[in-house]
Amino acid sequence: MTTPAQVAKGSTLRATLAFVESVAGEAAVARVLEALPARERKRVLDATPTDEFPFALWSRLSDATEQVIGASVPDWPERAGAHAIESFGVQLYGGILRKASPLEFVTQSVSLFRLYYHPGDMKVVEQEDVGERGGRVVLRLVGFTHESPVFCRRQTGGLERALSLAGGEKPRVRHVRCALEGDAFCEWELRWA
């Protein structure tokens, strides 16, 4: 049995470039693109939000982004994840993001993760109410293996922004387990007031 190819949607590529431009300008975007081979550079530039690309292309774009802005914007992966959700995410998937509560967002049948990447999913493995409106959830990444710490950090920022859009006050997200650090899987703890 062959393992399904890992895929990232074009919106992840486009949102990364849009974030770089917003924090470092067009010249930085040009430097990021120049770090890619010509064929990959063209694929990134021609990407539409719903096109599917090998996850490895997203990873190489992220590596190039780290080379160009990592020193001056050390939290860029988290901020790029948040930017992706508030820009392309809201445009493409606003109905999935804007829910009555963060709990409704994380437990809905439509997976935001699967709209950006596949195979795999984020599954709720712990859930609790905290106070009148607050909550705590632990999400586990299943069926999607990768070698990118940037990916984990991007998820952290994206999830925090998604909680906010879903009505969560004081959202906080921590990457509490990481397969890249020897854990059996990646997990994120989400809290809101």
LINUR-V713934 format. One record per residue. N is the residue number from 1. RES is the residue in three letters. PHI is phi as a letter, one per 20 degrees, with the letter a starting at -180 (* if undefined). OMEGA is omega in radians with two decimals (none if undefined). NEAR is the number of other ideal C-beta (glycine too) atoms within 10 Angstrom. Layout:
((N & RES & PHI & OMEGA & NEAR) (N & RES & PHI & OMEGA & NEAR))
This chain:
((1 & MET & * & 3.14 & 3) (2 & THR & e & 3.09 & 4) (3 & THR & f & 3.11 & 8) (4 & PRO & f & 3.12 & 11) (5 & ALA & f & 3.09 & 11) (6 & GLN & e & -3.02 & 19) (7 & VAL & c & 2.97 & 19) (8 & ALA & c & 3.12 & 24) (9 & LYS & f & 3.13 & 23) (10 & GLY & g & 3.13 & 21) (11 & SER & f & 3.11 & 23) (12 & THR & f & 3.10 & 26) (13 & LEU & f & -3.09 & 24) (14 & ARG & f & -3.14 & 19) (15 & ALA & f & 3.10 & 25) (16 & THR & f & 3.13 & 27) (17 & LEU & f & 3.13 & 20) (18 & ALA & f & 3.10 & 16) (19 & PHE & f & 3.13 & 25) (20 & VAL & g & 3.14 & 26) (21 & GLU & f & -3.09 & 15) (22 & SER & f & -3.10 & 13) (23 & VAL & d & -3.04 & 14) (24 & ALA & c & 3.05 & 18) (25 & GLY & n & -3.09 & 11) (26 & GLU & f & 3.14 & 10) (27 & ALA & f & 3.10 & 10) (28 & ALA & f & 3.07 & 18) (29 & VAL & g & 3.13 & 20) (30 & ALA & f & 3.12 & 13) (31 & ARG & f & 3.08 & 17) (32 & VAL & f & -3.12 & 25) (33 & LEU & f & 3.13 & 19) (34 & GLU & f & 3.13 & 11) (35 & ALA & f & 3.13 & 17) (36 & LEU & e & 3.00 & 18) (37 & PRO & g & -3.04 & 9) (38 & ALA & g & -3.11 & 9) (39 & ARG & f & 3.12 & 7) (40 & GLU & f & 3.10 & 19) (41 & ARG & g & 3.13 & 16) (42 & LYS & f & 3.13 & 12) (43 & ARG & f & 3.13 & 18) (44 & VAL & f & -3.11 & 21) (45 & LEU & f & -3.12 & 12) (46 & ASP & e & -3.04 & 10) (47 & ALA & f & 2.94 & 21) (48 & THR & e & -3.04 & 10) (49 & PRO & g & -3.06 & 16) (50 & THR & e & 3.05 & 10) (51 & ASP & f & 3.09 & 15) (52 & GLU & d & -3.11 & 13) (53 & PHE & c & 3.04 & 19) (54 & PRO & g & 3.11 & 14) (55 & PHE & g & 3.13 & 21) (56 & ALA & g & 3.09 & 15) (57 & LEU & f & 3.07 & 19) (58 & TRP & g & -3.12 & 26) (59 & SER & f & 3.11 & 17) (60 & ARG & f & 3.06 & 17) (61 & LEU & f & 3.11 & 27) (62 & SER & f & 3.09 & 25) (63 & ASP & f & 3.12 & 16) (64 & ALA & f & 3.11 & 21) (65 & THR & f & 3.10 & 25) (66 & GLU & f & 3.14 & 18) (67 & GLN & f & -3.03 & 12) (68 & VAL & e & -3.04 & 22) (69 & ILE & d & -3.06 & 20) (70 & GLY & g & -3.11 & 15) (71 & ALA & f & -3.09 & 8) (72 & SER & e & 3.13 & 10) (73 & VAL & c & -3.01 & 18) (74 & PRO & f & 3.11 & 11) (75 & ASP & e & -3.07 & 12) (76 & TRP & g & -3.12 & 25) (77 & PRO & f & 3.11 & 26) (78 & GLU & f & -3.13 & 22) (79 & ARG & f & 3.10 & 18) (80 & ALA & f & 3.08 & 28) (81 & GLY & f & 3.09 & 29) (82 & ALA & f & 3.13 & 23) (83 & HIS & f & 3.14 & 23) (84 & ALA & f & -3.14 & 23) (85 & ILE & f & -3.07 & 24) (86 & GLU & f & 3.12 & 17) (87 & SER & d & -3.11 & 17) (88 & PHE & f & -3.13 & 19) (89 & GLY & g & -3.14 & 25) (90 & VAL & f & 3.14 & 17) (91 & GLN & f & -3.04 & 10) (92 & LEU & e & -2.95 & 16) (93 & TYR & c & -3.10 & 17) (94 & GLY & g & 3.14 & 10) (95 & GLY & f & 3.11 & 10) (96 & ILE & e & -3.09 & 18) (97 & LEU & e & -3.06 & 19) (98 & ARG & e & -3.12 & 13) (99 & LYS & d & 3.14 & 18) (100 & ALA & f & -3.14 & 9) (101 & SER & b & 3.05 & 16) (102 & PRO & g & 3.13 & 26) (103 & LEU & f & 3.08 & 24) (104 & GLU & f & 3.11 & 11) (105 & PHE & f & -3.03 & 23) (106 & VAL & f & -3.11 & 24) (107 & THR & d & -3.13 & 12) (108 & GLN & f & -3.08 & 13) (109 & SER & f & 3.12 & 4) (110 & VAL & e & -3.10 & 10) (111 & SER & e & 3.07 & 16) (112 & LEU & f & 3.14 & 20) (113 & PHE & g & -3.07 & 18) (114 & ARG & f & 3.06 & 15) (115 & LEU & f & 3.13 & 15) (116 & TYR & d & -3.03 & 25) (117 & TYR & b & 2.91 & 24) (118 & HIS & a & 0.02 & 19) (119 & PRO & f & 3.06 & 14) (120 & GLY & o & -3.11 & 18) (121 & ASP & a & 2.97 & 16) (122 & MET & d & -3.09 & 21) (123 & LYS & d & 3.05 & 16) (124 & VAL & f & 3.11 & 13) (125 & VAL & d & 3.03 & 12) (126 & GLU & b & -3.13 & 12) (127 & GLN & b & 3.07 & 14) (128 & GLU & b & 3.02 & 11) (129 & ASP & e & 3.10 & 10) (130 & VAL & c & -3.11 & 11) (131 & GLY & m & -3.06 & 7) (132 & GLU & f & -3.07 & 6) (133 & ARG & c & -3.04 & 14) (134 & GLY & e & 3.12 & 17) (135 & GLY & a & 3.10 & 19) (136 & ARG & b & 3.13 & 16) (137 & VAL & c & 2.97 & 22) (138 & VAL & d & 3.09 & 18) (139 & LEU & d & 3.10 & 23) (140 & ARG & d & 3.04 & 16) (141 & LEU & e & 3.14 & 23) (142 & VAL & c & 3.01 & 15) (143 & GLY & m & 3.13 & 13) (144 & PHE & b & 3.12 & 21) (145 & THR & e & -3.10 & 15) (146 & HIS & b & -3.14 & 19) (147 & GLU & c & -2.98 & 10) (148 & SER & d & 3.02 & 17) (149 & PRO & f & 3.10 & 15) (150 & VAL & f & 3.12 & 22) (151 & PHE & g & 3.14 & 23) (152 & CYS & f & -3.13 & 21) (153 & ARG & f & 3.11 & 19) (154 & ARG & f & 3.10 & 27) (155 & GLN & f & 3.14 & 23) (156 & THR & g & 3.14 & 19) (157 & GLY & f & 3.13 & 22) (158 & GLY & f & 3.13 & 27) (159 & LEU & f & 3.13 & 30) (160 & GLU & f & 3.12 & 22) (161 & ARG & f & 3.11 & 23) (162 & ALA & f & 3.09 & 28) (163 & LEU & g & 3.13 & 27) (164 & SER & f & 3.13 & 18) (165 & LEU & f & 3.13 & 19) (166 & ALA & e & 3.04 & 21) (167 & GLY & n & 3.13 & 17) (168 & GLY & f & 3.07 & 24) (169 & GLU & e & -3.13 & 11) (170 & LYS & l & -3.12 & 10) (171 & PRO & f & 3.09 & 19) (172 & ARG & c & 3.12 & 14) (173 & VAL & c & 3.07 & 23) (174 & ARG & c & 3.04 & 14) (175 & HIS & e & -2.94 & 17) (176 & VAL & e & 3.06 & 12) (177 & ARG & c & -3.10 & 18) (178 & CYS & c & 3.10 & 15) (179 & ALA & f & -3.14 & 16) (180 & LEU & f & 3.12 & 13) (181 & GLU & d & 3.06 & 10) (182 & GLY & o & 3.08 & 7) (183 & ASP & f & -3.13 & 11) (184 & ALA & f & -3.09 & 8) (185 & PHE & a & 3.04 & 14) (186 & CYS & e & 3.06 & 23) (187 & GLU & c & 3.08 & 20) (188 & TRP & c & 3.04 & 22) (189 & GLU & e & -3.14 & 16) (190 & LEU & d & 3.09 & 26) (191 & ARG & c & 3.06 & 19) (192 & TRP & b & -3.14 & 23) (193 & ALA & e & none & 13))
